[in-house]
Amino acid sequence: MYLTLPLQDVFTNTLYLQSCLLLCVLVSALETVTSKYGDTIEIPCNNGRVVEAEVTFVKWKYDKDGNILVKHRDQNATVSNDVNYKNRVSIKDFSLVITQVAMADQRTFTCMVVVEEDILEYPVQLAIYTIKITTNVDVDEETGLSTTTSTLEYTAVKGDIDAKFTCQVQHIKSANMDSSPLVFTVNYPTEKVNLQVVSQGPFKEGDNVTLKCTADGNPPPSSYNFYINGEEKTVDSSTYTLTNVTRENTGEYKCSLVDNEDIVASVPITVEYLDVVLSSTGKIVKKLGESLEMTVDVKASGTPQTSWKKGNAKLNSLPKFDKLTYSDSGVYECIVSMAGLKKTQTFELVVEGSPVIKNLIKERGEGMTKVLKCAAEGFPKPTVQWSVNGSNVESASEHGKVTYSLTIVPNGNLTVSCTVSNVLGSDSKSINVSARNDQTILAVGIVVGLMLAVLAIGLAYWLYMKKFRQGSWKTGEKEDGSAEESKKLEENQSQKADM
């Protein structure tokens, strides 16, 4: 079967074939240089055939849009910010120098040269190998014995750490022979760094925080750049310690290689803080019946917990007093805690008032003595003054209350006064005291009262019976019993009524 194409299609296919042939010729003619992994390679511009006097501008680039460096006549070269080559390239007599060649560098590099009014481009293909084996055979002319030497050139990678290399000899007249294994130290450049916080958090103001930067290269770097609050610090160590940190030290910290700032790692650090301010602290003196409201201002990096205590007793809420009493006096504590931080603020509340006598009573003492008790309230604790002499005893003062006891032996009827006073005022009350035994009088009174009660009960009973027995008789009704019995009943009632 034959395929017939239109003239236009034949013309198009012919052009395509010619283009393809031209491209194949160019590719086959492309200059190629080779290098081993990890070496330094020098790529010439136009195979070194560039006349410096004719060149006004040279530019190296790779692939389609990758710019590496630019050099103008009589000026130093300017290296681009391309992360692939920023820290690994330089120019030497128009040749491009690349250090630490990697497999990713196996690509086409182009030298673009501006000569007078013309622009020339010279592409170069870079090929990277890793393994090269060279074998040499030396034959002894006298014995005819041969000595074979095999040399392995190998570019190691990180994965070859602890790898064992052996050489095997094979001969048709004997069994295979293996050499003893060799383990080589594999050095490789750092590709990644890691920054960690060595100190245990959470961190609070005043703590020390140690940072440690590590790299995956072998050998590891001996120095690093640490970025502290935006400032670069180069240290000959893998650690850096922040001392006595404050809340201003909260932020992101970084470390990088000294010779390559693009290989960088970061870590955030938070410094916890807690500020507690009471509306009043120290000793607070208030008058009885006044009001008091406390406020607390808490500033913290997180959510704090707040509790209150009065002495050893816990309170349910912030102290607030609409009308102060003596029992409100005491030492109050505000405890605020958060993330390992704890702040305590205290104040002492003192409630003052002029003294008031709440009660004045008398009690029988031993023998003929009488005990007078004067109970008062007030703060500062009032002093007492009795109008008579005696043995005075003072009770312990609590919540502004105190009781004074006076023991006396009265010779007759007395009026005794109790006067209490402090710097804010005074109060006084009096009580009558008799020399008689009040308890005996009380007992006699009780007996007389009981006798009067019995007489009253007897009189009430007699009146009741009298009214009941008088009764009344109805006429025209049939009566039980004889006429004689009725007559005796009337006589008996008449006699009782006369009594």
C-alpha positions as CSV (number, residue, x, y, z in Angstrom):
1,M,0.0,0.0,0.0
2,Y,1.3,3.4,-0.9
3,L,0.7,6.7,1.0
4,T,0.2,9.8,-1.0
5,L,0.8,13.2,0.7
6,P,-0.2,16.7,-0.5
7,L,2.6,18.9,-1.7
8,Q,2.3,21.2,1.3
9,D,2.7,18.3,3.8
10,V,5.8,17.0,1.9
11,F,7.4,20.5,2.1
12,T,6.7,20.7,5.9
13,N,8.1,17.3,6.6
14,T,11.2,18.2,4.6
15,L,11.8,21.2,6.7
16,Y,11.3,19.3,9.9
17,L,13.8,16.6,8.8
18,Q,16.3,19.3,8.0
19,S,15.8,20.9,11.5
20,C,16.2,17.6,13.2
21,L,19.4,16.8,11.4
22,L,20.8,20.3,12.3
23,L,19.9,19.8,16.0
24,C,21.4,16.3,16.1
25,V,24.6,17.7,14.7
26,L,24.7,20.5,17.3
27,V,24.1,18.1,20.2
28,S,26.7,15.7,19.0
29,A,29.2,18.6,18.7
30,L,28.3,20.0,22.2
31,E,31.5,20.2,24.3
32,T,31.5,18.0,27.4
33,V,33.6,18.2,30.5
34,T,33.6,15.6,33.3
35,S,34.1,15.7,37.0
36,K,33.8,13.5,40.1
37,Y,31.2,14.0,42.7
38,G,32.5,16.4,45.4
39,D,35.4,17.7,43.3
40,T,36.0,21.2,42.1
41,I,35.5,21.6,38.3
42,E,36.6,24.4,36.0
43,I,34.3,24.8,32.9
44,P,36.1,26.8,30.1
45,C,34.3,29.4,28.0
46,N,34.6,28.4,24.3
47,N,37.3,25.9,25.3
48,G,39.4,28.8,26.6
49,R,39.5,30.6,23.2
50,V,38.2,34.0,24.4
51,V,40.3,37.1,23.8
52,E,40.0,39.3,26.8
53,A,40.7,42.5,24.9
54,E,37.6,42.0,22.7
55,V,35.2,41.0,25.5
56,T,33.1,43.7,27.2
57,F,30.7,41.4,29.0
58,V,30.6,37.7,30.1
59,K,27.6,35.9,31.6
60,W,27.3,32.3,32.8
61,K,24.0,30.7,33.0
62,Y,22.5,27.1,33.1
63,D,19.6,25.4,31.5
64,K,17.1,27.9,30.2
65,D,16.7,30.6,32.9
66,G,19.2,29.9,35.6
67,N,21.6,32.9,36.0
68,I,24.9,32.2,37.8
69,L,27.2,35.2,37.5
70,V,28.1,38.3,35.4
71,K,31.4,40.0,34.8
72,H,32.0,43.3,33.0
73,R,35.3,44.4,31.7
74,D,37.7,45.7,34.4
75,Q,35.2,44.8,37.1
76,N,34.8,42.1,39.6
77,A,32.2,39.4,39.0
78,T,28.8,39.6,40.5
79,V,27.3,36.4,41.7
80,S,23.5,35.9,41.6
81,N,21.3,34.9,44.6
82,D,20.6,31.5,43.0
83,V,20.5,29.1,46.0
84,N,22.1,26.3,43.8
85,Y,25.3,28.2,43.1
86,K,25.4,31.3,45.3
87,N,28.2,30.0,47.6
88,R,29.9,27.6,45.2
89,V,30.9,29.5,42.1
90,S,33.6,31.9,41.0
91,I,35.1,33.0,37.6
92,K,38.7,32.5,36.5
93,D,39.8,33.8,33.1
94,F,36.2,33.6,31.9
95,S,36.0,30.0,33.1
96,L,33.3,29.0,35.5
97,V,34.6,27.3,38.7
98,I,32.2,25.2,40.7
99,T,33.1,23.6,44.1
100,Q,31.6,20.6,45.8
101,V,30.2,19.2,42.5
102,A,26.9,17.3,43.1
103,M,24.9,15.0,40.8
104,A,22.4,17.9,40.3
105,D,25.2,19.8,38.6
106,Q,25.0,17.4,35.6
107,R,23.5,19.8,33.2
108,T,24.3,22.3,30.4
109,F,26.2,25.5,31.3
110,T,26.3,28.4,28.8
111,C,28.9,31.1,28.5
112,M,27.4,34.2,26.9
113,V,30.1,36.6,25.6
114,V,29.4,40.1,24.3
115,V,32.1,41.1,21.7
116,E,31.8,44.6,20.2
117,E,28.4,44.4,18.6
118,D,28.0,40.7,18.6
119,I,26.7,38.2,21.2
120,L,28.1,34.7,21.2
121,E,27.0,31.7,23.3
122,Y,29.1,28.6,24.1
123,P,27.2,25.7,25.8
124,V,29.1,23.1,27.7
125,Q,27.7,19.8,29.0
126,L,29.0,18.8,32.5
127,A,29.0,15.0,33.2
128,I,29.4,13.7,36.8
129,Y,30.6,10.1,37.6
130,T,31.2,8.4,40.8
131,I,33.1,5.4,40.1
132,K,36.3,4.7,38.2
133,I,38.2,1.5,38.1
134,T,41.7,1.4,36.5
135,T,43.5,-2.0,36.0
136,N,47.2,-2.4,35.2
137,V,49.0,-5.6,34.3
138,D,52.8,-5.9,34.6
139,V,54.5,-9.0,33.0
140,D,57.9,-10.0,34.2
141,E,60.0,-10.6,31.1
142,E,62.2,-13.3,32.6
143,T,59.6,-15.4,34.4
144,G,56.5,-14.5,32.4
145,L,54.6,-14.0,35.6
146,S,52.1,-11.1,35.6
147,T,51.2,-8.7,38.4
148,T,47.7,-7.2,38.2
149,T,46.8,-4.0,40.0
150,S,43.3,-2.7,40.2
151,T,42.5,0.8,41.5
152,L,39.0,2.0,42.5
153,E,38.3,5.6,42.5
154,Y,35.0,6.0,44.3
155,T,33.1,9.2,45.3
156,A,31.4,8.3,48.6
157,V,28.0,9.6,49.7
158,K,26.4,9.8,53.1
159,G,24.8,6.4,52.6
160,D,28.4,4.8,52.6
161,I,28.9,5.5,56.3
162,D,30.3,2.2,57.8
163,A,30.3,0.6,54.4
164,K,32.8,-2.3,54.0
165,F,34.9,-2.4,50.8
166,T,36.6,-5.6,49.6
167,C,38.6,-6.6,46.6
168,Q,38.1,-10.1,45.0
169,V,40.6,-11.9,42.8
170,Q,39.4,-14.4,40.3
171,H,41.6,-17.0,38.4
172,I,40.7,-19.9,36.3
173,K,43.2,-22.1,38.1
174,S,42.1,-21.4,41.7
175,A,39.2,-20.4,43.9
176,N,38.2,-16.8,44.2
177,M,40.1,-14.8,46.9
178,D,38.6,-11.9,48.9
179,S,40.7,-9.2,50.6
180,S,40.0,-8.1,54.2
181,P,37.2,-5.5,54.3
182,L,38.1,-1.8,54.7
183,V,35.9,0.8,56.3
184,F,36.6,4.4,55.3
185,T,35.6,7.7,57.0
186,V,33.1,9.4,54.7
187,N,33.1,13.1,54.8
188,Y,30.2,15.0,53.3
189,P,29.0,18.5,53.4
190,T,26.2,19.7,55.6
191,E,22.8,19.9,53.9
192,K,20.6,20.5,56.9
193,V,20.9,22.0,60.3
194,N,18.6,21.6,63.3
195,L,18.1,23.9,66.2
196,Q,16.7,22.7,69.5
197,V,16.1,24.1,73.0
198,V,18.2,22.1,75.5
199,S,16.8,23.6,78.7
200,Q,13.5,22.3,80.0
201,G,10.5,24.6,79.8
202,P,8.2,26.3,80.4
203,F,10.5,29.3,80.8
204,K,9.9,32.2,83.1
205,E,11.5,35.5,83.6
206,G,15.0,35.1,85.2
207,D,15.7,31.6,83.7
208,N,18.6,30.7,81.5
209,V,17.8,29.1,78.1
210,T,20.4,27.1,76.1
211,L,20.1,26.6,72.4
212,K,21.9,23.9,70.5
213,C,22.5,23.8,66.7
214,T,23.5,20.6,65.0
215,A,24.3,19.7,61.4
216,D,24.1,16.5,59.3
217,G,27.5,17.0,57.7
218,N,30.7,15.0,58.6
219,P,32.7,16.3,60.2
220,P,30.2,18.7,61.8
221,P,30.9,22.4,61.7
222,S,33.0,23.8,64.5
223,S,31.1,27.1,64.6
224,Y,27.6,28.4,63.9
225,N,25.7,31.6,63.4
226,F,23.0,32.3,66.0
227,Y,20.4,35.0,65.5
228,I,19.4,36.5,68.8
229,N,16.7,39.1,68.6
230,G,17.6,39.7,65.0
231,E,21.3,40.1,65.7
232,E,23.8,37.7,64.2
233,K,26.3,36.1,66.6
234,T,29.1,33.8,65.4
235,V,30.2,31.3,68.1
236,D,32.8,28.6,68.0
237,S,30.4,26.2,69.6
238,S,27.2,24.4,68.8
239,T,25.4,25.9,71.8
240,Y,24.3,29.4,72.9
241,T,22.9,30.3,76.3
242,L,20.4,33.2,76.9
243,T,20.9,34.3,80.5
244,N,18.3,35.9,82.8
245,V,15.6,36.0,80.1
246,T,12.7,38.4,80.2
247,R,9.3,38.6,78.4
248,E,11.1,40.6,75.7
249,N,13.1,37.5,74.8
250,T,10.0,35.8,73.5
251,G,10.3,35.2,69.8
252,E,11.8,33.0,67.0
253,Y,15.5,32.1,67.2
254,K,17.7,30.8,64.3
255,C,21.0,29.2,63.6
256,S,22.8,28.6,60.3
257,L,26.1,27.6,58.8
258,V,28.8,30.3,59.0
259,D,29.7,29.9,55.3
260,N,26.1,29.3,54.1
261,E,23.3,31.3,55.7
262,D,20.7,29.7,53.5
263,I,21.1,26.4,55.5
264,V,19.2,27.6,58.5
265,A,16.9,26.3,61.2
266,S,14.6,28.1,63.7
267,V,12.7,27.4,66.9
268,P,10.2,29.6,68.9
269,I,10.8,30.5,72.5
270,T,8.1,31.8,74.9
271,V,9.1,33.4,78.2
272,E,6.1,33.2,80.6
273,Y,5.5,36.2,82.8
274,L,3.0,37.0,85.6
275,D,2.3,40.4,87.2
276,V,-0.1,40.8,90.2
277,V,-1.1,44.2,91.6
278,L,-3.6,44.7,94.4
279,S,-5.5,47.9,94.8
280,S,-4.1,48.2,98.4
281,T,-1.3,46.3,100.2
282,G,0.3,46.4,103.6
283,K,-1.8,47.5,106.6
284,I,-5.3,48.9,105.9
285,V,-7.1,50.5,108.9
286,K,-10.9,51.0,108.6
287,K,-13.6,52.1,111.0
288,L,-16.4,49.8,112.2
289,G,-19.3,49.8,109.7
290,E,-17.3,51.2,106.8
291,S,-17.1,49.5,103.4
292,L,-14.1,48.1,101.6
293,E,-13.7,46.6,98.1
294,M,-10.4,45.2,96.9
295,T,-9.4,44.8,93.2
296,V,-6.6,42.8,91.7
297,D,-4.9,43.5,88.3
298,V,-3.3,40.4,86.7
299,K,-1.1,40.6,83.6
300,A,0.1,37.2,82.3
301,S,1.3,35.4,79.2
302,G,-1.4,32.8,79.7
303,T,-4.5,32.1,81.7
304,P,-3.8,32.3,85.4
305,Q,-5.6,30.8,88.4
306,T,-6.5,33.1,91.3
307,S,-7.4,32.1,94.9
308,W,-7.8,33.9,98.2
309,K,-7.0,33.0,101.9
310,K,-7.6,34.6,105.2
311,G,-5.1,33.2,107.6
312,N,-5.3,29.4,107.0
313,A,-8.9,29.5,105.7
314,K,-9.7,29.6,102.0
315,L,-12.1,32.2,100.6
316,N,-14.5,31.6,97.8
317,S,-14.1,35.0,96.1
318,L,-12.4,38.3,96.1
319,P,-12.9,40.0,99.5
320,K,-15.7,42.6,99.5
321,F,-17.1,44.3,102.6
322,D,-20.3,46.4,102.6
323,K,-20.2,46.9,106.4
324,L,-17.1,46.0,108.2
325,T,-17.1,44.1,111.5
326,Y,-14.4,43.4,114.0
327,S,-14.3,39.7,112.8
328,D,-13.3,41.0,109.3
329,S,-9.9,41.9,110.7
330,G,-7.0,39.7,109.6
331,V,-4.3,39.0,107.0
332,Y,-5.5,38.2,103.5
333,E,-3.5,36.5,100.8
334,C,-4.1,36.6,97.0
335,I,-2.4,33.7,95.3
336,V,-2.0,33.7,91.5
337,S,-0.4,30.8,89.6
338,M,0.3,29.9,86.0
339,A,2.8,27.6,84.1
340,G,5.2,27.1,87.0
341,L,4.9,30.8,88.1
342,K,3.3,31.8,91.4
343,K,2.8,35.3,92.8
344,T,1.4,36.1,96.3
345,Q,0.1,39.6,97.4
346,T,-1.0,40.2,101.0
347,F,-2.7,42.9,103.0
348,E,-3.6,43.2,106.7
349,L,-7.1,44.6,107.5
350,V,-7.6,46.3,110.9
351,V,-11.1,47.3,111.9
352,E,-11.2,50.0,114.6
353,G,-14.1,51.3,116.7
354,S,-14.8,53.0,120.0
355,P,-15.7,50.6,122.9
356,V,-19.3,49.6,123.7
357,I,-20.4,47.6,126.8
358,K,-22.6,44.8,125.6
359,N,-23.5,43.3,128.9
360,L,-22.9,43.9,132.7
361,I,-24.0,41.0,135.0
362,K,-23.3,39.8,138.6
363,E,-22.8,36.2,139.7
364,R,-22.3,34.6,143.2
365,G,-18.7,33.7,143.9
366,E,-17.3,31.5,146.6
367,G,-18.4,32.3,150.1
368,M,-19.6,35.9,150.4
369,T,-17.9,37.1,147.2
370,K,-19.7,38.5,144.2
371,V,-18.3,38.3,140.6
372,L,-19.2,41.2,138.2
373,K,-18.7,40.6,134.5
374,C,-18.4,43.5,132.0
375,A,-18.5,42.4,128.3
376,A,-17.3,45.0,125.8
377,E,-16.5,45.4,122.1
378,G,-13.9,47.7,120.6
379,F,-10.6,48.1,118.9
380,P,-7.9,48.9,119.9
381,K,-8.6,46.7,122.9
382,P,-10.3,48.9,125.5
383,T,-9.0,49.2,129.1
384,V,-11.5,48.9,132.1
385,Q,-12.0,51.0,135.1
386,W,-14.2,49.8,138.0
387,S,-15.8,52.2,140.6
388,V,-14.8,49.8,143.4
389,N,-11.6,47.9,144.2
390,G,-11.5,44.2,143.7
391,S,-9.7,41.3,141.9
392,N,-9.9,42.1,138.2
393,V,-9.4,39.4,135.5
394,E,-9.3,40.0,131.8
395,S,-10.4,37.4,129.1
396,A,-8.5,36.9,125.8
397,S,-9.6,39.5,123.2
398,E,-11.0,38.0,120.0
399,H,-12.7,39.9,117.1
400,G,-12.8,43.0,119.2
401,K,-14.6,41.3,122.1
402,V,-13.3,41.2,125.7
403,T,-14.8,40.4,129.1
404,Y,-13.5,41.9,132.4
405,S,-14.4,40.1,135.6
406,L,-14.3,41.8,139.0
407,T,-14.5,39.8,142.3
408,I,-15.6,41.8,145.4
409,V,-17.0,41.2,148.9
410,P,-19.7,43.8,149.4
411,N,-20.4,45.1,152.9
412,G,-23.7,46.5,152.0
413,N,-25.8,47.6,149.1
414,L,-23.5,49.0,146.3
415,T,-23.8,50.5,142.9
416,V,-20.8,49.4,140.8
417,S,-19.8,51.1,137.5
418,C,-17.8,49.5,134.7
419,T,-16.1,52.0,132.3
420,V,-14.2,50.9,129.1
421,S,-12.2,53.2,126.9
422,N,-9.6,53.4,124.1
423,V,-8.2,56.1,121.9
424,L,-11.5,56.4,120.0
425,G,-13.9,56.8,122.9
426,S,-15.4,55.2,126.1
427,D,-18.6,53.6,127.5
428,S,-19.9,53.0,131.0
429,K,-22.6,51.0,132.8
430,S,-23.7,50.4,136.4
431,I,-25.2,47.5,138.4
432,N,-26.6,47.2,142.0
433,V,-24.9,44.8,144.3
434,S,-26.3,43.7,147.7
435,A,-24.5,42.1,150.6
436,R,-27.4,39.6,151.1
437,N,-27.2,36.2,149.6
438,D,-29.2,36.6,146.5
439,Q,-29.6,32.9,146.0
440,T,-31.2,32.4,149.5
441,I,-33.6,35.2,148.8
442,L,-34.4,33.6,145.5
443,A,-35.1,30.3,147.2
444,V,-37.4,31.8,149.8
445,G,-39.2,33.7,147.1
446,I,-39.7,30.5,145.2
447,V,-41.1,28.7,148.3
448,V,-43.5,31.6,149.0
449,G,-44.5,31.6,145.4
450,L,-45.3,27.9,145.5
451,M,-47.4,28.2,148.7
452,L,-49.4,31.0,147.1
453,A,-50.0,28.9,144.1
454,V,-51.3,26.0,146.2
455,L,-53.8,28.3,148.0
456,A,-54.9,29.7,144.7
457,I,-55.6,26.2,143.4
458,G,-57.5,25.2,146.6
459,L,-59.7,28.3,146.4
460,A,-60.5,27.7,142.8
461,Y,-61.4,24.1,143.6
462,W,-63.8,25.1,146.4
463,L,-65.6,27.7,144.3
464,Y,-66.0,25.1,141.6
465,M,-67.5,22.5,143.9
466,K,-69.8,25.0,145.6
467,K,-71.2,26.0,142.2
468,F,-71.6,22.4,141.1
469,R,-73.5,21.2,144.3
470,Q,-75.9,24.0,144.6
471,G,-77.6,22.8,141.4
472,S,-81.4,23.2,140.7
473,W,-84.6,21.0,140.9
474,K,-87.2,20.7,138.4
475,T,-90.9,20.3,139.4
476,G,-93.3,17.8,138.0
477,E,-90.6,15.2,137.3
478,K,-90.5,11.8,138.9
479,E,-87.7,11.4,141.4
480,D,-85.9,8.2,142.2
481,G,-85.6,7.2,145.9
482,S,-87.8,7.7,149.0
483,A,-89.0,10.9,150.5
484,E,-86.7,10.3,153.5
485,E,-83.6,10.1,151.2
486,S,-84.5,13.3,149.5
487,K,-84.9,15.1,152.9
488,K,-81.4,13.9,154.0
489,L,-79.8,15.1,150.8
490,E,-81.3,18.6,151.2
491,E,-80.0,18.8,154.8
492,N,-76.5,17.8,153.8
493,Q,-76.3,20.4,151.0
494,S,-77.6,23.1,153.4
495,Q,-74.9,22.2,156.0
496,K,-72.2,22.4,153.4
497,A,-73.4,25.7,152.2
498,D,-73.2,27.1,155.7
499,M,-69.6,26.1,156.1
